[in-house]
Amino acid sequence: MPVRLETRGKLAVVTIDRPERRNAFNEQLWLEFGEVGKQLQESIPRAVVLTGAGDKAFSAGQDVQPDNPQIARLMSAVRDKQVEPAAEMLQFIHDKLTPLFGLPVPVIAAVNGVAFGGGAEIAARCDLRVMDPEATICFSETRLGLMPDFGGGVALTRVVGQARATDLILTARRIHAPEALSLGLVNRISEPGKSVEVAVELAEQIAANGPRAVRSALHVIRTSGSMTWDDAVRMEVDMAAELIASAECTHGITAFMTRTKPEFPDLED
């Protein structure tokens, strides 16, 4: 199975599992990626960790070997200069990404090796990123005469800003862990070989908090960037009022007053 789903308490760990191809995406992997996303939509965890199998690659991006049917069809479209087959392939990929990235809970990338091209884009689309000190990120598409097309160009711009995204995408240069941290592209650098462990620890910190509070705050964080200041603040106030009325805070406040660990009930989705 090229995509593995593991449940760890209130968390889910999704692993891209094609280490023999540096976890590159092919048609079968996309199909299973979409199915895993649907499974998570049906039983939503409190946080998700996304990583690659092995210790060499998070994902090298799209598998361009001839045995990938998508590439065979794409090359035929290139020869005939047809836009429609390329558009159909990209829509197919976006349809498979939507269930995971449409979850109302944080998705945390554990970048445990190279993240090139589409792999870098997938990492950029996550809400948080933990990076191994030996890992490398590269938005390599323009080097191949392509451009980001998994939503990663838009995501990167929102994460690091227009000027930095322009630099990383148009130069297609490799970014090592210290620079990725300084740019704000990643949130943590782990000890060698520990990116998944650190990502899980981060997910557990989040999962210990109020699930409704996490979802509400995350929704504002994700959506407010495209809104005016007044509209964004109004949304935040409205959602905060709804959150208070939900009474989830009674668990947290009671625990604070009694100096105990809060136990927030799960949400019914």
C-alpha positions in Angstrom: 0.0 0.0 0.0 1.6 3.3 -1.1 -0.2 5.2 1.7 -0.4 4.0 5.3 -2.8 5.3 7.9 -2.0 4.7 11.6 -4.0 5.9 14.6 -2.1 6.9 17.7 -4.6 7.8 20.4 -6.3 11.0 19.3 -3.8 11.5 16.4 -3.5 10.1 12.9 -0.1 9.5 11.2 -0.2 9.3 7.4 2.9 7.9 5.7 3.7 8.1 2.0 5.1 4.7 1.5 7.1 4.3 -1.8 10.7 4.5 -0.4 12.1 2.7 -3.5 11.0 5.7 -5.5 11.8 8.3 -2.8 8.0 8.4 -2.0 7.2 9.9 -5.4 3.6 10.2 -6.3 2.0 8.0 -9.0 -1.6 7.4 -10.0 -2.2 4.6 -7.5 -0.7 6.6 -4.7 -3.0 9.5 -5.5 -6.0 7.2 -5.4 -5.1 5.8 -2.0 -4.1 9.3 -0.7 -7.7 10.4 -1.5 -9.1 7.3 0.2 -7.1 7.9 3.4 -8.3 11.5 3.4 -11.9 10.3 3.2 -11.4 7.9 6.0 -10.1 10.8 8.2 -13.1 12.9 7.2 -15.4 10.1 8.5 -13.5 9.9 11.8 -11.7 13.1 12.4 -8.7 13.0 14.7 -7.5 15.9 16.7 -4.4 16.3 14.6 -2.6 14.6 11.6 1.1 14.0 11.0 2.1 13.5 7.4 5.5 12.0 6.5 7.4 9.7 4.1 8.6 6.2 4.6 12.3 5.6 5.3 14.9 8.2 6.2 15.8 9.5 2.7 12.7 11.3 1.4 9.5 13.0 2.5 8.6 12.9 -1.2 10.5 13.6 -4.4 7.3 14.9 -6.0 5.6 13.5 -9.0 6.9 10.1 -10.3 8.1 10.9 -13.9 9.0 7.3 -14.7 7.3 5.8 -17.8 5.5 3.2 -15.7 3.3 5.9 -14.2 0.2 6.1 -16.4 -0.3 9.7 -15.6 3.1 10.6 -17.1 2.5 8.6 -20.2 -0.8 10.5 -20.8 0.9 13.8 -20.0 3.7 13.2 -22.4 1.2 12.5 -25.1 -0.5 15.8 -24.3 2.8 17.6 -24.4 3.5 16.2 -27.9 0.1 17.3 -29.1 0.2 20.6 -27.2 -3.1 19.8 -25.5 -4.2 21.7 -22.4 -7.2 19.6 -21.5 -5.3 16.4 -20.5 -2.9 18.4 -18.3 -5.8 20.2 -16.6 -7.6 16.9 -16.0 -4.6 15.4 -14.4 -4.1 18.4 -12.1 -7.8 18.4 -11.2 -7.5 14.7 -10.4 -4.6 15.4 -8.0 -6.3 18.3 -6.3 -9.4 16.2 -5.8 -7.3 13.6 -3.9 -5.6 16.3 -1.8 -8.8 18.0 -0.8 -10.1 15.5 1.8 -6.8 15.7 3.8 -6.3 19.4 3.6 -10.0 20.0 4.1 -9.9 18.6 7.5 -10.7 21.1 10.3 -7.7 20.0 12.3 -4.0 20.8 11.9 -1.9 18.7 9.5 1.8 18.6 10.5 4.5 17.7 8.0 7.4 15.7 9.3 10.0 16.4 6.6 12.3 13.5 7.1 14.3 13.7 3.9 14.2 15.4 0.5 11.0 17.3 -0.3 11.3 18.2 -3.9 8.8 19.6 -6.4 5.3 18.3 -5.5 6.7 17.0 -2.2 7.8 20.5 -1.2 4.3 21.8 -2.2 2.6 19.2 -0.1 4.8 20.2 2.9 3.9 23.9 2.3 0.2 23.1 2.3 0.4 21.6 5.8 -0.3 23.9 8.7 3.0 23.2 10.5 6.3 21.6 9.5 9.0 19.8 11.4 12.3 19.2 9.5 15.1 16.8 10.0 18.5 18.7 10.1 19.7 16.6 7.1 16.5 17.2 5.0 16.3 19.5 2.0 13.4 21.3 0.5 13.3 22.5 -3.1 10.5 24.0 -5.2 12.2 22.6 -8.3 9.5 22.9 -10.9 10.9 25.9 -12.8 14.2 24.0 -13.3 12.1 21.6 -15.4 10.2 24.2 -17.3 7.1 23.8 -15.0 5.6 25.6 -12.1 4.0 24.7 -8.8 0.6 23.1 -9.5 -0.4 21.2 -6.3 -1.4 24.5 -4.6 2.1 24.8 -3.2 2.9 28.1 -4.8 -0.1 29.7 -3.2 0.6 28.0 0.1 4.3 29.0 0.1 3.4 32.6 -0.5 1.0 32.7 2.4 3.6 31.0 4.6 6.8 33.0 3.9 5.5 36.0 2.0 5.6 37.1 -1.6 9.3 38.1 -1.9 10.6 34.9 -0.3 8.2 32.7 -2.3 9.4 34.4 -5.5 13.0 33.7 -4.6 12.4 30.0 -3.7 10.1 29.2 -6.7 11.9 31.2 -9.4 15.4 30.1 -8.5 14.4 26.5 -7.7 17.3 26.4 -5.3 17.7 23.9 -2.4 16.8 25.0 1.1 18.5 23.4 4.0 17.1 23.2 7.5 18.6 26.3 9.1 17.5 28.6 6.3 14.1 26.9 6.2 13.7 27.8 9.9 14.9 31.3 9.4 12.5 31.9 6.5 9.6 30.6 8.6 9.1 27.8 6.2 9.4 25.2 9.0 8.5 25.5 12.7 10.9 23.1 14.3 14.2 21.4 13.4 14.4 18.0 15.0 17.3 15.9 16.1 18.6 13.7 13.3 16.1 11.0 12.5 13.6 12.3 15.0 11.3 14.5 12.7 8.3 12.2 13.1 8.7 11.9 16.8 8.9 15.7 17.2 5.9 16.1 14.9 3.9 13.6 17.0 4.9 15.5 20.2 3.7 18.7 18.6 0.5 17.1 17.5 0.0 15.7 21.1 0.4 19.2 22.5 -2.3 20.4 20.2 -4.5 17.4 20.8 -4.4 18.1 24.6 -6.2 21.4 24.1 -9.9 22.0 23.5 -10.8 20.4 20.2 -13.5 23.0 19.4 -11.1 25.8 20.3 -8.3 24.4 18.1 -10.7 24.0 15.1 -12.1 27.5 15.6 -8.7 29.2 15.9 -7.4 27.2 12.9 -10.3 28.2 10.7 -9.6 31.9 11.4 -5.8 31.4 10.8 -6.5 29.6 7.5 -9.1 32.0 6.1 -8.3 35.4 7.4 -5.4 36.1 5.1 -7.8 36.7 2.2 -10.1 39.0 4.1 -10.0 42.6 5.0 -8.9 43.5 8.6 -12.5 44.4 9.7 -14.0 41.3 8.2 -11.3 39.0 9.6 -11.7 40.5 13.1 -15.5 40.2 12.9 -15.1 36.6 12.0 -12.7 36.0 14.9 -15.1 37.7 17.4 -18.1 35.8 16.1 -16.3 32.5 16.3 -14.9 33.3 19.7 -18.4 34.1 21.0 -19.8 30.8 19.6 -16.9 29.0 21.3 -17.6 30.5 24.7 -21.3 29.6 24.3 -20.3 26.0 23.6 -19.1 25.8 27.2 -15.9 23.9 26.2 -14.0 26.4 28.3 -15.6 25.1 31.5 -13.3 22.1 31.3 -10.2 24.2 30.8 -11.1 26.8 33.4 -12.1 24.2 36.0 -8.8 22.3 35.4 -6.9 25.6 35.8 -8.6 26.5 39.0 -8.0 23.0 40.5 -4.5 22.7 39.1 -5.4 19.5 37.2 -4.9 18.5 33.6 -8.0 19.3 31.5 -9.8 16.5 29.8 -11.7 17.9 26.9 -14.5 15.7 25.4 -14.2 14.7 21.8 -16.5 16.4 19.3 -19.2 14.5 17.5 -18.6 15.1 13.8 
